[in-house]
Amino acid sequence: MKFDFDIIVIGAGHAGCEAAVAAAKLGASTLLITSDLNKIAHMSCNPAVGGIAKGQIVREIDALGGQMGIIADLTAIQFRMLNRSKGPAVWSPRVQSDREKFSNLWRHILETTENLEFFQDMVVSLDIESVDERKEVRGVVTSLGVRFKANKIILTAGTFLNGLMHFGETKLQGGRISESASLGLSDQLKNLGFEVLRMKTGTPARIDARSIDFSLTERQDGDDLVKLSEDKNDGIAGPAMDLLKRDFHKFSFLPEVQRILSPRSCFIVHTNEECHRIMHANLERSPLYNGQIKSIGPRYCPSIETKIVTFADKNSHQLFLEPEGEDTNEVYINGFSSSFPWEIQLEALSKVPALRNVQFYRPGYAIEYDYFSPTQLTHDLQTKLVKGLYFAGQVNGTTGYEEAASQGLMAGINAARSSAGLEPIVLGRDQAYIGVLIDDLVTKGVDEPYRMFTSRAEFRILLRQDDADMRLTPLGHEIGLATSDRFEAMASKKKQRDDLIEWCKDYLVKSNDALNESLGKLGTSSLSASIRLYELLKRPQLNFEILSNLIPELKIRLNLIEPGRKEEIIEAAEILIKYGGYIDRERELAEKSKRLEYVQLPDSIDYDSLSSLSTESRQKLSKIRPKTIGQASRIPGVSPADVNILLVLLHR
């Protein structure tokens, strides 16, 4: 048996899985340690991937050569592109996933990855030694007393570090229901000088679809066009449907990866005044309101208790009944996360007409767990206190599978590169949402569970979901993670997109009565003279599909595009034509802001001695030790005046 590795990954959640595969594919001998090999990449909460800004992150993971996008597509049971009524900068893909198939496919990928080994156990301590006045990792010790050696360790323990679950007054130690908490690591790291804090999250009850009256629900279908059974009572348990056409959007940029599972519907119901009355009457039994839970919970995914208190004027809240898989009766109640005792949850939900006979698979619960202030990391996700130790996922104060997976991917890449003596990869804020996420964590820290939103990115027009491959696949290929086939697919798509745009710039549309009549019916002005097709496409009422029915030469030109990716390439070209001015302007702003990123701040600066800086600025700069003026400018409490003082200090 092998006990010496280049890299050890602790935890097989979404962060750990991406980290392990990335490190192994980059040539590092890698060991993945998890407490349960049957719960790999388990979806502890919502059985879904993507959403607002999260969908962009998954596409970026895929573009770099990560796995989440591929697995999300292959195990999707519903696809939706969110925000389609708005501009493409905020279009966000989301899938409802088959929870069991998602986990099983992840395990298959892990077990077929070269250079990757596994061990089922709990890590209880790290082997750390002092070298030249700095601590460095040397390996781990498990609960069985097994020692594994490695000079790079990636900690992705999720909610397991000192995890404590709350079911009303009942408290159970654990990282997830029916799974033990990880004890020992937090205390060891705290003794080494790490700042260890507590956070809280929660999850709703899972219920039996057979106990739902679907005639009292509102059906919510995905973007795939399907013919559904007219019998609404068949519900989530297995609606009869004939597939007509799948929407071409997906997560993975690989042409061969497609959604293959049968689409499933979600259903919408609402809480009511009687439901709220029961919960209000029992607030003292909620750990969130009786003082039992003291840690910080997620602002943007509040519990039902928080909703009825914060939005006391609302008589109802929307709940989504989401299937847990292609062929299961288990249903997730999105919007009803709760730490109430199980009997209060049951009583309140039974007041919703469609759920009057509700049958629990299991009740909801809250969980508290340890995390580490992410300002203790450098941008490669390595800790400042211990060389070779990387943190990724919820241990950094984030929430969400997608945020965790992206951190795991970057930690795996950088640990492998460090092991090979190479420089780390750090993504810029104008380069990827992943770059925004990591820079926010390292520079600003967190005071509540961090969730990515499009509003967090100052250059979101440059970070669209449609062009993540153009932004990141060349980098993924350069470092050895994105395959040659992936790179060639991206290059082919880019050439076909750009060739189409150039053809539109050259093609002259001539004015004629039939065309002008059609334009008038579409609500746009007629042509008084000839116009380039490129300019005509900029009109909001027009697009390639509409104009191809009016201009025969355009239809012929579009049919020359690669059939399997025709719609994808046409959409990419259309976005660049319609929003080119905005994109160019934002790129100019990004280039200007990047100038500060090239102004390095020496590690030797004694900020406490700079009396011209504000007191808050001196404290923040001393704690975070920014690498560049750009990073310093984003630290809360560092003013523009403080930035100018630093520039003067550097003679810039």
Disulfide bonds with the S-S distance in Angstrom:
none
